[in-house]
Amino acid sequence: MKKFIAIVSCLLIPLLGFASITTAASTEEYNIPESYQAYDIPGSNEKGMYSVTLNSSGATDPNGLYTFVVEIDTKPGEIYTKVTSWQSNFPVYAVIVKSNNIYNMYQYHSSIRGDTDLNAPDIPEGGPGNVSEVTIIYNPEEFPDVPEAIPAPKPEPWELVRNFLYRNLSILAIPLVVAFFLLGNLIGRLRPRPARTSNDTVESNTTSSLNMDNLPSPTSTNYGNNDETQLRTPSPYSRYPRNRHYDNTNQ
């Protein structure tokens, strides 16, 4: 479907009688017929989707009927940018993918309206270089009178997953937080509590068996001689409450 035509560098390299030098885009430098036009897509050195709208004479026109759409991106497992896809509703003579001052030219039959995976030329470091610019070559005389609508591109499966997460992550965040909160609360309620020891039982029984009304007053003759009286003056850190007695007999 696509034909690799040439890799042109900034050095003069004779090859089978063909040689070319290019540092910019023009119809003469690309060696194309005179009736054809070249258009450099602005900003096509970055990832993204770019659209070009032309009128019947081949000039850019936002109200034109003829559209060329190209996507530049990096596919999973690759580290360089490339033309992942392009589509048009008019014949495209060639798509030129540049990497700095060298380029690959992909030429097409007039019936072709799209292609995928167009790489820039290889670089000395190895592998294709990043896309620095995309240029399209076309002939306005070949434009159809009534162009067809460009079909929507089919996204890759990994793009569908990525777009789904981007759209729904914020919606799912609140229910997930509430679910984790309720789950943590439930786990805390179901966690077994430590069993009470025998010492706790003895202390409870000892406290309940005391009769605080029978404790002697400080004026009693046996004050301080029995165990119950000692409980009235606990240490500063005792767990039992202090009991105070007052002698009101002289009043």
C-alpha positions in Angstrom: 0.0 0.0 0.0 2.8 2.4 0.7 6.1 2.7 -1.1 9.2 3.9 0.4 10.7 6.4 -2.0 13.8 8.0 -0.5 15.8 8.9 2.5 17.5 12.3 1.8 20.2 13.6 4.1 22.1 16.9 4.3 25.1 15.2 2.6 25.4 14.8 -1.1 25.3 11.0 -1.7 25.1 9.8 -5.3 23.0 6.7 -5.6 22.2 5.2 -9.0 22.3 8.6 -10.6 19.9 10.1 -8.0 21.0 12.8 -5.4 19.1 15.3 -3.3 19.8 17.8 -0.6 16.9 19.1 1.6 16.7 21.3 4.7 13.2 22.7 4.0 10.0 21.7 2.3 9.3 22.8 -1.3 8.0 21.2 -4.4 11.3 21.5 -6.2 13.4 20.0 -3.5 11.0 17.0 -3.2 11.2 16.5 -7.0 7.4 16.3 -7.5 5.3 17.4 -10.6 4.7 21.1 -11.0 1.0 20.9 -10.5 1.4 19.5 -7.0 1.5 21.5 -3.8 3.3 20.9 -0.5 2.0 21.9 2.9 4.0 21.7 6.1 1.6 20.9 9.0 2.3 23.4 11.8 3.2 22.0 15.2 3.5 18.5 13.9 6.8 18.0 15.9 4.7 17.2 19.0 2.4 14.4 19.9 -1.2 15.1 19.1 -4.0 15.1 16.5 -3.6 17.6 13.6 -6.1 18.6 11.0 -5.7 20.5 7.7 -8.7 21.9 5.9 -8.2 23.0 2.3 -10.4 24.7 -0.3 -10.8 23.6 -3.9 -7.7 25.5 -5.0 -5.5 23.7 -2.4 -5.1 26.7 0.0 -5.8 26.3 3.7 -9.3 27.4 4.5 -11.3 26.7 7.8 -14.4 26.6 5.7 -12.9 24.2 3.1 -14.4 20.8 2.2 -11.2 18.9 2.0 -9.7 17.6 5.2 -6.5 15.8 6.1 -6.1 14.4 9.7 -2.9 13.0 11.1 -2.0 11.6 14.5 1.5 11.7 16.0 2.1 9.5 19.0 4.4 6.9 20.6 3.1 3.4 20.7 3.6 1.1 23.8 7.0 -0.4 23.8 8.5 2.3 21.6 10.5 5.4 22.6 10.2 7.5 19.4 7.3 9.4 17.9 5.7 8.4 14.6 2.7 9.0 12.4 0.4 6.4 13.9 -2.3 7.1 11.4 -3.6 9.6 8.8 -6.9 10.0 6.9 -8.2 12.3 4.2 -11.2 12.7 1.9 -9.1 13.7 -1.1 -6.1 12.0 -2.9 -2.8 12.4 -1.2 0.2 12.1 -3.5 2.7 11.6 -0.6 3.2 12.0 3.1 6.7 13.1 4.2 7.8 12.4 7.7 10.8 14.4 8.7 13.4 14.0 11.5 15.4 17.2 11.6 17.0 17.6 8.1 16.3 14.1 6.8 13.0 12.6 5.8 11.0 9.6 4.6 8.6 10.0 1.7 5.6 7.7 1.5 3.8 7.8 -1.9 0.3 6.6 -2.5 -2.1 5.7 -5.2 -4.9 8.2 -5.8 -7.5 5.8 -4.4 -5.8 5.6 -0.9 -7.4 7.6 1.8 -5.4 6.6 4.9 -2.4 4.7 6.3 -0.8 3.8 9.6 2.7 3.5 11.2 4.8 5.9 9.2 8.3 6.3 10.7 10.9 9.0 10.5 14.3 8.0 9.1 16.8 6.0 11.3 19.2 8.1 13.3 22.9 7.2 14.1 22.0 6.3 17.7 19.9 3.5 16.3 16.2 3.2 15.4 13.9 5.7 13.9 14.1 9.3 15.1 11.4 11.5 16.5 9.0 13.2 14.1 10.1 16.8 13.6 7.5 17.7 10.9 4.9 16.2 8.6 4.4 17.5 5.1 1.7 16.4 2.7 1.9 16.5 -1.2 -1.4 16.8 -3.1 -2.8 18.0 -6.4 -5.9 20.2 -6.2 -6.9 19.2 -9.7 -7.5 15.6 -8.4 -9.9 16.8 -5.6 -13.4 15.2 -5.9 -16.3 17.5 -6.5 -18.2 16.1 -3.4 -15.7 14.8 -0.8 -16.8 12.0 1.5 -16.8 12.4 5.3 -13.8 11.1 7.1 -14.7 8.1 9.3 -13.9 8.3 12.9 -10.6 6.5 13.7 -10.9 3.2 15.6 -9.0 3.6 18.9 -6.5 1.0 20.1 -7.6 -1.3 23.0 -5.1 0.3 25.4 -6.5 3.7 24.4 -10.0 2.5 25.3 -8.8 1.4 28.8 -6.9 4.6 29.4 -9.8 6.8 28.3 -12.2 4.8 30.5 -10.0 5.3 33.6 -9.6 9.0 32.9 -13.3 9.5 32.6 -14.5 7.3 35.5 -11.7 7.5 38.1 -13.1 10.7 39.7 -16.6 9.2 39.7 -15.4 5.9 41.3 -13.1 7.6 43.9 -15.9 8.7 46.3 -17.7 5.2 46.5 -14.3 3.5 46.9 -13.4 5.8 49.8 -16.7 5.2 51.5 -16.4 1.4 51.0 -12.9 1.3 52.5 -14.2 3.3 55.5 -17.1 1.0 56.1 -14.9 -2.1 55.7 -12.4 -0.8 58.2 -15.2 0.0 60.7 -16.6 -3.5 60.3 -13.3 -5.2 60.8 -12.8 -3.2 64.0 -16.1 -4.3 65.3 -15.4 -8.0 64.5 -12.0 -7.9 66.1 -12.0 -10.1 69.3 -11.6 -8.2 72.5 -9.1 -9.4 75.2 -10.6 -11.7 77.9 -10.9 -10.4 81.4 -8.2 -11.9 83.8 -8.8 -13.4 87.3 -7.2 -10.4 88.9 -9.9 -8.2 87.4 -12.6 -10.5 89.0 -11.0 -10.4 92.4 -10.7 -6.7 92.5 -14.3 -6.3 91.4 -15.5 -8.7 94.1 -13.4 -7.0 96.8 -14.8 -3.6 96.0 -18.4 -4.8 96.0 -18.0 -6.6 99.4 -16.9 -3.4 101.2 -19.5 -1.8 103.4 -18.6 1.9 103.4 -21.2 2.7 106.1 -19.5 0.6 108.7 -16.1 2.2 108.4 -15.0 3.8 111.8 -14.6 7.5 112.1 -11.2 9.1 112.9 -12.2 9.5 116.5 -12.8 5.8 116.9 -10.5 3.9 119.3 -9.7 1.2 116.7 -9.2 3.6 113.8 -6.4 2.4 111.6 -6.3 -1.1 113.2 -8.4 -3.0 110.6 -8.1 -3.6 107.0 -11.2 -1.7 106.0 -9.9 1.5 107.6 -6.8 1.3 105.6 -8.8 1.4 102.5 -10.0 4.9 103.4 -6.5 6.3 102.9 -5.3 4.8 99.7 -2.1 5.7 98.0 -2.1 8.7 95.5 -2.4 6.3 92.6 -5.1 3.9 94.0 -8.0 3.1 91.9 -10.5 3.3 94.8 -12.2 6.6 95.8 -11.2 8.4 98.9 -13.7 8.5 101.8 -13.6 11.4 104.2 -15.1 11.4 107.7 -15.7 14.4 109.8 -16.3 14.5 113.6 -19.4 16.7 114.2 -20.0 15.7 117.8 -18.7 18.9 119.3 -20.8 21.1 117.1 
